[in-house]
Amino acid sequence: MPDPGGCRPDWHPDEAAACHISDLTTVDIPALAALEKDCFPRPWSGPAYAESLARPGTGGFTATRINKDLFTGFVFFGIITDEMHIYKLAVAESYRHRGIGTRLMTAAMELAYRREIRWILLEFRESNRPASRFYRQLGFFASGRRNQYYDNQEDAILMTKTMKEACHGNSNRH
């Protein structure tokens, strides 16, 4: 598992400690929807998130600057039987490359481990090369492609992470 602290040596010490990861709640939806508009070409609306969050198995985590109460990122997912589907991961542009995305994904992976999830699945636009590198660093592998999936006819790249510890009931985490 990646370091849950998400610390990087190039961080200012205040930044490494000033981000709090917490469960996503309906109170977070307006901030989440606002960040969504800044991060994605076809953003989901606040009502779409509220409707999704009301479904069983759907949840997420938020990253917030503690001292400024500033919403800096989120991960949104759904759990279906023994699979976790990462629907969205977003970090405010001014807070990228500071370990926040890693901390959010680590929180999701740790939840998957505790719930004995076998696979974590996600997809992203083929042109999103930083996403490919990021997810590979977290142990995901390319598992497929959806041709012309997005409205601009761009392909979606599918990635999967096998949660081997959960699959084999092994309590020794690596």
N, C-alpha and C positions, 0 to 999 in steps of 0.2 A: 504494500500500500504506500502511496505517496505520503510525505510528511504532513500530518494534519495541520501543523502550524503554518504551512505555506510560506515560510520565511525565505527570503532571497538575500544574498549578501549585499546587493546594491540598494536595498531599501533603507530609508531613513528609519531609525529605531522607533519613532513614533508611529509610522505607518504600519509596521509589522504587528504592533500590539493594538492598534486602534480600530480593527475591523472585527465585528461581532457576527457570527453565523447563528441564525435562529430559524425556527420553523416558520414557513410561509403561512400567513393567516389572511382572512378576507380584509383585514385592516390594511394590509400591504398592497392590495390590488391597484389603487390609484397610482402609487409610486412605481409599481411594476409595469403598468400600462404606459406610463410616461417614458420609462427607460426603454421599453419595447419599441416605441416610436423612433427613438434615437439609434437603435441597434439593428433593426430589421427592415428590409424594403417593403414587406407586406405584414405589418404588425397585427397581432391579435388585439382585440379591444378589451377594456376592463370587464364588460359584461361577459365576453367569451371566457375570460379567466375565471370569473365568478361561477359561471355555469360548469366549467370543467372542474374547478376545485370542489364543487358540491358532490361530484361523483365519487363513489367508494374507490379507494386505492390511489387517488390522485393527491399529490402534495408537492412540497418543495422546500427550499431553504433560501433565506435572504442573507445578504451581506450588507452591513450598515456600519458607517463610521461612528464610533461610540461618542466621541466628543461633539460631533456636529449633527448627530442624528440624521446623517445623509445616507440615503439608499444608494448603494454602489453596485449591486449585482444580485442575480437570482439564478436558481436552477429549478425547473419545473418538470415533474415526471409523473408517470402513471405506473402502477404495479398491477400486472395481470398474471395471476397464478404465480409462477416462479420466474417471471421476467420483469425487469424494470425498463421502461421506455423513457429516455430522456427526450422531452418535447422541446425544451428551450434551455439554453444557458446564455446569459447575457451579463456583461460587465460594462459599466460606464466607460466611455473611451478614455477619459482622463485617469482612470484607475486600472487600466489594462497593464499587463506585464508586471504585476506586483504580487502575484500569488493568490489573488481573490478567486479567480476561476478554479484554480487547483483546490483551494479550500472548500468551495461549493461542491465540486465534484467528489472530493474526499468525503464530505458529509453524506452525499448520496450513496457512494460506494460502501461506506460503513453501515448505513441503514440497510442496504442490500445484503451485506454480510450477516447482520443481526437477524434479518428476516429469512435467511437461507435462500436468497434469490440465486438462480443458476446463471442467468445471463443479464447483462445490461446492454441495451440496444439504443442506437441513435442514428441520425442522418444529418447531412449538411450539404450545402451546395458544392459542386465539384470545384468551383473557382475559389473556395475558401481554404486555401493552402495552410494558413495558420491553424485552422481547426484540425486539419489532418495531422499536423505535427503535434499539436497539443494532446489530442486523444491518443495518439500512438505512445506518447510519453507516459500516459496513464495506463497503458497496457491494453488498449483497444486494438483490434485488427480489422482490416477491410474485409467485409463479409458479403458485399453485393453492391448493386447499382440499380437505380430506378431511372430508366431512360426518359428524358424530357419530362421530368417530374414537376418542375417548377413552372410557373406561368410564363417565364421567358424561354421555355424549352430547355433549360439547363438540367443536366442530370443530377440526381441525388446520390451521394456516396453513403453506403450503409456501413456502420462499424459496430462491432460486438466486443464485449469483454466477458470472458468466462470467469465466473466466480468459483474457482476450483475448490477453495476452502469450504464453501457452502455445499458444493456438489458431493464432496466426500465426507462431510461431517468432521473434518479435521479442525481441531481447535488451535493448532499452531499456525499463526498468521505470519506471513513473510513480510 
